[in-house]
Amino acid sequence: MNTHVYSRQSVLNERHRQLGTKFESSWNDMPIPQLYATDPYVETTTVRTSAGLFDVTALRLIDVSGRDALSALNEMLTSDITKIKPGTSAISNIVDDNGSLIDDVLIYCDGPGAYRISHGGGALEDVLPSIAAGREVHFRKDNDTHILSLQGPKALDILAPHTPSNLADLRYFEHRKTTLFGRDVSIARGGYSGERGYEVFCRAADAVFIWDSILDAGKPFGAMAVSWACLDIVRVEGGLLFFPYDMPEGDTTPWEVGVDWTVDLDKPSFRGKDALSRRRGQKRVAQVGIEIDHHEAIEPGAQIFKGGKQTGVVNSSTYSQHLMRSIALAHVEPAHKAFGTELEIRSDAGIFKARVVKTPFYDPLRLRTHPLSERSPR
């Protein structure tokens, strides 16, 4: 019996219990509904064809403000935060003095000197105090705000009639304050599903009402609440990395996981910049997607071989009923990263053939999240 006392709780826990979860997992010291009574593959089909509602409140939120907020964040993060304008957001990373990834973040700019940082289980909260020391910058944990993520092609149709904001013109990585079902919220376009989606940030006091209201509004469209097991499936199908599970070496660089687009070596000095410059040409592994000739998911940690020699490891995996194949995100030696490279997987279930394929596995051109009509600059 799990007797751990969690420091964080979602006010939606009773709703999750009603949906059948036993809170099989936890993340960031918060119990999460890993499974509902519904089949995760049915939930995945719903996300791909209608819309699924996730409770992702287990993400950590930090408010950062003050005259020196921008300079502090720019010293801490790998990307150039001056490029993030009010009402927009961007993915960035934190590295240590050795250039190794220690957290990934999504940073929202709410206005001049006002930022929100969403992060997972990394070291942001350990690093921020030292970066802020001696500066006019204030940071505060936000354990009240709840994050409800509606993901799927019908998400816009479900939410649009219930907010005065024109969600149709909200682009990916944009957000705005508005109301939803009459309650104050911030709505961001984004998510972790490979589908068009919206993340609703609301007060804990409003979360149950908004959760119920979204599901009621979604009934005519076939929408439903979906579990974290579903989230695991759709994010692997979408080729989306999860820190730290897709960086198992412990000293992985952004170059080695293909997130070099988050690193701006042209900006002034920032934490780990010199190490990142030095390690740019020292890639030990390459981030790849593989499809495996097996009818089930292969466990993370399974070893990858080429020519009888170990060349990599499986990091995140799933069996995709939607794509009808076993897929995984993996690290291999750079010499074996080319599409079509034949590999061998040695797992608990046996030995299987595999090959390197293009990611994302689902919607490889990302047209679901980034339609061609939105790719031209405003």
C-alpha positions as a Python dict, from the first residue, in 0.01 Angstrom:
ca = {
    (1, 'M'): (0, 0, 0),
    (2, 'N'): (131, 343, -96),
    (3, 'T'): (146, 558, 218),
    (4, 'H'): (340, 847, 65),
    (5, 'V'): (198, 1189, 152),
    (6, 'Y'): (213, 1408, -157),
    (7, 'S'): (284, 1779, -126),
    (8, 'R'): (65, 1859, -428),
    (9, 'Q'): (-287, 1749, -517),
    (10, 'S'): (-520, 1827, -805),
    (11, 'V'): (-866, 1944, -700),
    (12, 'L'): (-989, 1717, -982),
    (13, 'N'): (-891, 1401, -794),
    (14, 'E'): (-1250, 1305, -719),
    (15, 'R'): (-1339, 1339, -1088),
    (16, 'H'): (-1045, 1113, -1172),
    (17, 'R'): (-1161, 854, -917),
    (18, 'Q'): (-1506, 857, -1071),
    (19, 'L'): (-1338, 776, -1404),
    (20, 'G'): (-1178, 469, -1250),
    (21, 'T'): (-821, 568, -1167),
    (22, 'K'): (-637, 430, -867),
    (23, 'F'): (-365, 693, -912),
    (24, 'E'): (-119, 432, -1028),
    (25, 'S'): (159, 689, -1082),
    (26, 'S'): (284, 1022, -955),
    (27, 'W'): (492, 1301, -1101),
    (28, 'N'): (639, 1612, -942),
    (29, 'D'): (504, 1492, -606),
    (30, 'M'): (146, 1484, -732),
    (31, 'P'): (-61, 1168, -790),
    (32, 'I'): (-172, 1141, -1153),
    (33, 'P'): (-446, 935, -1324),
    (34, 'Q'): (-224, 699, -1521),
    (35, 'L'): (-523, 483, -1611),
    (36, 'Y'): (-901, 526, -1624),
    (37, 'A'): (-1158, 250, -1661),
    (38, 'T'): (-1162, 323, -2035),
    (39, 'D'): (-913, 160, -2272),
    (40, 'P'): (-614, 391, -2342),
    (41, 'Y'): (-635, 296, -2710),
    (42, 'V'): (-1000, 408, -2721),
    (43, 'E'): (-889, 732, -2556),
    (44, 'T'): (-615, 771, -2817),
    (45, 'T'): (-864, 726, -3100),
    (46, 'T'): (-1078, 995, -2940),
    (47, 'V'): (-783, 1238, -2928),
    (48, 'R'): (-706, 1166, -3294),
    (49, 'T'): (-1065, 1200, -3419),
    (50, 'S'): (-1247, 1427, -3170),
    (51, 'A'): (-1089, 1564, -2851),
    (52, 'G'): (-957, 1434, -2522),
    (53, 'L'): (-934, 1629, -2197),
    (54, 'F'): (-618, 1580, -1989),
    (55, 'D'): (-545, 1712, -1639),
    (56, 'V'): (-178, 1817, -1662),
    (57, 'T'): (-170, 2015, -1339),
    (58, 'A'): (127, 1802, -1230),
    (59, 'L'): (346, 2033, -1438),
    (60, 'R'): (519, 2286, -1213),
    (61, 'L'): (453, 2657, -1263),
    (62, 'I'): (688, 2936, -1154),
    (63, 'D'): (601, 3306, -1187),
    (64, 'V'): (904, 3527, -1255),
    (65, 'S'): (875, 3906, -1248),
    (66, 'G'): (1068, 4226, -1185),
    (67, 'R'): (1292, 4473, -1362),
    (68, 'D'): (1571, 4217, -1404),
    (69, 'A'): (1350, 3918, -1488),
    (70, 'L'): (1450, 3919, -1854),
    (71, 'S'): (1825, 3936, -1787),
    (72, 'A'): (1803, 3661, -1525),
    (73, 'L'): (1610, 3429, -1755),
    (74, 'N'): (1842, 3501, -2045),
    (75, 'E'): (2141, 3404, -1832),
    (76, 'M'): (1973, 3080, -1721),
    (77, 'L'): (1813, 2954, -2044),
    (78, 'T'): (1974, 2843, -2371),
    (79, 'S'): (1745, 3041, -2603),
    (80, 'D'): (1717, 3419, -2646),
    (81, 'I'): (1426, 3524, -2425),
    (82, 'T'): (1422, 3876, -2574),
    (83, 'K'): (1256, 3718, -2878),
    (84, 'I'): (952, 3607, -2676),
    (85, 'K'): (694, 3885, -2699),
    (86, 'P'): (391, 3933, -2470),
    (87, 'G'): (125, 3678, -2555),
    (88, 'T'): (373, 3424, -2691),
    (89, 'S'): (571, 3136, -2547),
    (90, 'A'): (866, 2919, -2642),
    (91, 'I'): (1040, 2597, -2545),
    (92, 'S'): (1384, 2639, -2393),
    (93, 'N'): (1636, 2442, -2190),
    (94, 'I'): (1866, 2472, -1892),
    (95, 'V'): (2213, 2318, -1903),
    (96, 'D'): (2478, 2292, -1635),
    (97, 'D'): (2833, 2422, -1657),
    (98, 'N'): (2923, 2112, -1857),
    (99, 'G'): (2655, 2184, -2120),
    (100, 'S'): (2441, 1891, -2004),
    (101, 'L'): (2060, 1917, -2003),
    (102, 'I'): (1916, 1952, -1654),
    (103, 'D'): (1564, 2075, -1738),
    (104, 'D'): (1341, 2171, -2026),
    (105, 'V'): (1084, 2447, -1987),
    (106, 'L'): (801, 2624, -2163),
    (107, 'I'): (824, 2994, -2092),
    (108, 'Y'): (525, 3227, -2133),
    (109, 'C'): (561, 3605, -2159),
    (110, 'D'): (259, 3775, -2001),
    (111, 'G'): (396, 4129, -2037),
    (112, 'P'): (709, 4338, -1978),
    (113, 'G'): (898, 4179, -1690),
    (114, 'A'): (625, 3917, -1633),
    (115, 'Y'): (685, 3552, -1718),
    (116, 'R'): (544, 3209, -1633),
    (117, 'I'): (760, 2902, -1657),
    (118, 'S'): (611, 2554, -1691),
    (119, 'H'): (851, 2269, -1628),
    (120, 'G'): (866, 1903, -1541),
    (121, 'G'): (1096, 1723, -1302),
    (122, 'G'): (1424, 1904, -1368),
    (123, 'A'): (1646, 2143, -1180),
    (124, 'L'): (1489, 2481, -1261),
    (125, 'E'): (1391, 2549, -901),
    (126, 'D'): (1743, 2467, -783),
    (127, 'V'): (1909, 2698, -1035),
    (128, 'L'): (1675, 2999, -1027),
    (129, 'P'): (1769, 3132, -679),
    (130, 'S'): (2138, 3162, -767),
    (131, 'I'): (2059, 3325, -1101),
    (132, 'A'): (1827, 3575, -930),
    (133, 'A'): (2070, 3664, -650),
    (134, 'G'): (2163, 4032, -656),
    (135, 'R'): (1898, 4114, -915),
    (136, 'E'): (1561, 4283, -891),
    (137, 'V'): (1372, 3968, -979),
    (138, 'H'): (1101, 3782, -793),
    (139, 'F'): (993, 3422, -840),
    (140, 'R'): (702, 3233, -688),
    (141, 'K'): (575, 2878, -707),
    (142, 'D'): (218, 2863, -830),
    (143, 'N'): (49, 2559, -676),
    (144, 'D'): (-300, 2700, -721),
    (145, 'T'): (-330, 2719, -1101),
    (146, 'H'): (-467, 2406, -1267),
    (147, 'I'): (-397, 2316, -1630),
    (148, 'L'): (-669, 2147, -1835),
    (149, 'S'): (-551, 2040, -2180),
    (150, 'L'): (-810, 1975, -2452),
    (151, 'Q'): (-640, 1802, -2745),
    (152, 'G'): (-783, 1695, -3078),
    (153, 'P'): (-926, 1818, -3409),
    (154, 'K'): (-1257, 1918, -3245),
    (155, 'A'): (-1098, 2116, -2960),
    (156, 'L'): (-1157, 2453, -3129),
    (157, 'D'): (-1522, 2371, -3206),
    (158, 'I'): (-1581, 2269, -2846),
    (159, 'L'): (-1424, 2571, -2676),
    (160, 'A'): (-1490, 2857, -2922),
    (161, 'P'): (-1862, 2913, -2843),
    (162, 'H'): (-1787, 2952, -2472),
    (163, 'T'): (-1525, 3228, -2474),
    (164, 'P'): (-1537, 3587, -2607),
    (165, 'S'): (-1183, 3538, -2739),
    (166, 'N'): (-1139, 3447, -3105),
    (167, 'L'): (-956, 3118, -3058),
    (168, 'A'): (-947, 3056, -3432),
    (169, 'D'): (-677, 3322, -3473),
    (170, 'L'): (-467, 3202, -3177),
    (171, 'R'): (-155, 3048, -3326),
    (172, 'Y'): (65, 2773, -3188),
    (173, 'F'): (268, 2899, -2889),
    (174, 'E'): (38, 3200, -2843),
    (175, 'H'): (-174, 3259, -2533),
    (176, 'R'): (-412, 3517, -2396),
    (177, 'K'): (-614, 3601, -2087),
    (178, 'T'): (-989, 3571, -2135),
    (179, 'T'): (-1289, 3398, -1986),
    (180, 'L'): (-1420, 3047, -2048),
    (181, 'F'): (-1771, 2954, -1938),
    (182, 'G'): (-1768, 3288, -1757),
    (183, 'R'): (-1457, 3218, -1547),
    (184, 'D'): (-1123, 3398, -1573),
    (185, 'V'): (-859, 3187, -1751),
    (186, 'S'): (-554, 3203, -1969),
    (187, 'I'): (-578, 2990, -2284),
    (188, 'A'): (-267, 2874, -2468),
    (189, 'R'): (-252, 2702, -2806),
    (190, 'G'): (-33, 2396, -2771),
    (191, 'G'): (-7, 2060, -2603),
    (192, 'Y'): (170, 1726, -2611),
    (193, 'S'): (-47, 1524, -2844),
    (194, 'G'): (46, 1601, -3205),
    (195, 'E'): (-303, 1751, -3251),
    (196, 'R'): (-449, 2099, -3245),
    (197, 'G'): (-511, 2169, -2879),
    (198, 'Y'): (-560, 2429, -2610),
    (199, 'E'): (-433, 2444, -2253),
    (200, 'V'): (-663, 2620, -2008),
    (201, 'F'): (-495, 2775, -1703),
    (202, 'C'): (-747, 2841, -1428),
    (203, 'R'): (-774, 2890, -1052),
    (204, 'A'): (-813, 2577, -843),
    (205, 'A'): (-1149, 2711, -726),
    (206, 'D'): (-1276, 2706, -1087),
    (207, 'A'): (-1110, 2384, -1208),
    (208, 'V'): (-1390, 2137, -1134),
    (209, 'F'): (-1653, 2365, -1291),
    (210, 'I'): (-1443, 2421, -1604),
    (211, 'W'): (-1355, 2049, -1632),
    (212, 'D'): (-1723, 1954, -1614),
    (213, 'S'): (-1822, 2232, -1853),
    (214, 'I'): (-1566, 2130, -2117),
    (215, 'L'): (-1681, 1769, -2103),
    (216, 'D'): (-2047, 1871, -2125),
    (217, 'A'): (-1973, 2096, -2424),
    (218, 'G'): (-1771, 1814, -2582),
    (219, 'K'): (-2037, 1543, -2556),
    (220, 'P'): (-2199, 1619, -2894),
    (221, 'F'): (-1854, 1589, -3052),
    (222, 'G'): (-1765, 1259, -2884),
    (223, 'A'): (-1502, 1413, -2654),
    (224, 'M'): (-1401, 1242, -2331),
    (225, 'A'): (-1161, 1263, -2038),
    (226, 'V'): (-835, 1082, -2115),
    (227, 'S'): (-560, 941, -1899),
    (228, 'W'): (-184, 980, -1877),
    (229, 'A'): (-150, 638, -2041),
    (230, 'C'): (-312, 797, -2345),
    (231, 'L'): (-76, 1093, -2314),
    (232, 'D'): (221, 854, -2324),
    (233, 'I'): (90, 700, -2647),
    (234, 'V'): (12, 1022, -2834),
    (235, 'R'): (333, 1199, -2736),
    (236, 'V'): (550, 908, -2858),
    (237, 'E'): (346, 891, -3180),
    (238, 'G'): (414, 1264, -3212),
    (239, 'G'): (788, 1216, -3156),
    (240, 'L'): (784, 1445, -2852),
    (241, 'L'): (1065, 1407, -2599),
    (242, 'F'): (1007, 1380, -2223),
    (243, 'F'): (1277, 1500, -1984),
    (244, 'P'): (1463, 1313, -1836),
    (245, 'Y'): (1341, 980, -1979),
    (246, 'D'): (1466, 1055, -2329),
    (247, 'M'): (1804, 1173, -2197),
    (248, 'P'): (1921, 863, -2008),
    (249, 'E'): (2295, 934, -2023),
    (250, 'G'): (2263, 1197, -1749),
    (251, 'D'): (2498, 1436, -1929),
    (252, 'T'): (2315, 1461, -2261),
    (253, 'T'): (2363, 1780, -2463),
    (254, 'P'): (2094, 1957, -2668),
    (255, 'W'): (2294, 1863, -2980),
    (256, 'E'): (2252, 1493, -2901),
    (257, 'V'): (1871, 1501, -2877),
    (258, 'G'): (1806, 1725, -3176),
    (259, 'V'): (1694, 2033, -2985),
    (260, 'D'): (1974, 2255, -3113),
    (261, 'W'): (1700, 2497, -3224),
    (262, 'T'): (1663, 2591, -2855),
    (263, 'V'): (2027, 2704, -2831),
    (264, 'D'): (2132, 3055, -2933),
    (265, 'L'): (2511, 3076, -2919),
    (266, 'D'): (2495, 3430, -3062),
    (267, 'K'): (2344, 3580, -2748),
    (268, 'P'): (2572, 3709, -2467),
    (269, 'S'): (2715, 3475, -2209),
    (270, 'F'): (2471, 3233, -2048),
    (271, 'R'): (2501, 2932, -1823),
    (272, 'G'): (2688, 2652, -2002),
    (273, 'K'): (2752, 2848, -2322),
    (274, 'D'): (3126, 2772, -2342),
    (275, 'A'): (3067, 2402, -2277),
    (276, 'L'): (2791, 2390, -2540),
    (277, 'S'): (3025, 2548, -2795),
    (278, 'R'): (3294, 2294, -2710),
    (279, 'R'): (3064, 1990, -2717),
    (280, 'R'): (2882, 2083, -3035),
    (281, 'G'): (3109, 1857, -3239),
    (282, 'Q'): (3128, 1582, -2979),
    (283, 'K'): (2800, 1399, -3033),
    (284, 'R'): (2814, 1053, -2875),
    (285, 'V'): (2453, 962, -2960),
    (286, 'A'): (2185, 1062, -3208),
    (287, 'Q'): (1813, 1096, -3139),
    (288, 'V'): (1616, 866, -3370),
    (289, 'G'): (1278, 705, -3414),
    (290, 'I'): (1259, 331, -3473),
    (291, 'E'): (984, 93, -3574),
    (292, 'I'): (1009, -258, -3437),
    (293, 'D'): (879, -585, -3580),
    (294, 'H'): (675, -679, -3273),
    (295, 'H'): (308, -669, -3179),
    (296, 'E'): (364, -496, -2843),
    (297, 'A'): (561, -205, -2699),
    (298, 'I'): (926, -272, -2620),
    (299, 'E'): (1031, -174, -2270),
    (300, 'P'): (1245, 139, -2220),
    (301, 'G'): (1603, 42, -2158),
    (302, 'A'): (1602, -238, -2414),
    (303, 'Q'): (1938, -255, -2591),
    (304, 'I'): (1989, -183, -2960),
    (305, 'F'): (2249, -374, -3161),
    (306, 'K'): (2407, -337, -3504),
    (307, 'G'): (2632, -607, -3644),
    (308, 'G'): (2646, -784, -3309),
    (309, 'K'): (2764, -474, -3122),
    (310, 'Q'): (2551, -261, -2893),
    (311, 'T'): (2490, 74, -3056),
    (312, 'G'): (2208, 229, -2852),
    (313, 'V'): (1913, 208, -2617),
    (314, 'V'): (1534, 242, -2630),
    (315, 'N'): (1415, 543, -2428),
    (316, 'S'): (1038, 590, -2479),
    (317, 'S'): (812, 341, -2652),
    (318, 'T'): (455, 244, -2726),
    (319, 'Y'): (248, 17, -2942),
    (320, 'S'): (47, 241, -3172),
    (321, 'Q'): (-285, 85, -3270),
    (322, 'H'): (-348, 396, -3481),
    (323, 'L'): (-30, 333, -3684),
    (324, 'M'): (-42, -46, -3634),
    (325, 'R'): (320, -78, -3528),
    (326, 'S'): (554, -87, -3232),
    (327, 'I'): (752, 237, -3218),
    (328, 'A'): (1015, 394, -2996),
    (329, 'L'): (1229, 700, -2944),
    (330, 'A'): (1589, 591, -2904),
    (331, 'H'): (1954, 688, -2891),
    (332, 'V'): (2201, 525, -3127),
    (333, 'E'): (2558, 595, -3224),
    (334, 'P'): (2562, 873, -3486),
    (335, 'A'): (2699, 636, -3752),
    (336, 'H'): (2369, 445, -3741),
    (337, 'K'): (2116, 729, -3749),
    (338, 'A'): (2032, 724, -4121),
    (339, 'F'): (1674, 645, -4219),
    (340, 'G'): (1637, 281, -4312),
    (341, 'T'): (1928, 157, -4100),
    (342, 'E'): (1850, -200, -3993),
    (343, 'L'): (1889, -268, -3621),
    (344, 'E'): (1830, -548, -3371),
    (345, 'I'): (1640, -498, -3045),
    (346, 'R'): (1721, -724, -2751),
    (347, 'S'): (1443, -694, -2498),
    (348, 'D'): (1272, -885, -2220),
    (349, 'A'): (1022, -1012, -2480),
    (350, 'G'): (1288, -1144, -2717),
    (351, 'I'): (1502, -1032, -3010),
    (352, 'F'): (1336, -830, -3287),
    (353, 'K'): (1431, -658, -3610),
    (354, 'A'): (1392, -280, -3624),
    (355, 'R'): (1481, 12, -3847),
    (356, 'V'): (1536, 386, -3819),
    (357, 'V'): (1241, 589, -3951),
    (358, 'K'): (1141, 952, -3976),
    (359, 'T'): (981, 1122, -3678),
    (360, 'P'): (725, 1226, -3585),
    (361, 'F'): (573, 884, -3654),
    (362, 'Y'): (227, 1044, -3670),
    (363, 'D'): (171, 1342, -3902),
    (364, 'P'): (537, 1367, -4010),
    (365, 'L'): (490, 1719, -4154),
    (366, 'R'): (314, 1839, -3834),
    (367, 'L'): (25, 1974, -4039),
    (368, 'R'): (-218, 1902, -3753),
    (369, 'T'): (-43, 2141, -3515),
    (370, 'H'): (117, 2376, -3768),
    (371, 'P'): (-119, 2415, -4068),
    (372, 'L'): (39, 2559, -4381),
    (373, 'S'): (-193, 2859, -4356),
    (374, 'E'): (-27, 2957, -4027),
    (375, 'R'): (335, 2913, -4131),
    (376, 'S'): (377, 3255, -4292),
    (377, 'P'): (489, 3531, -4054),
    (378, 'R'): (238, 3785, -3932),
}
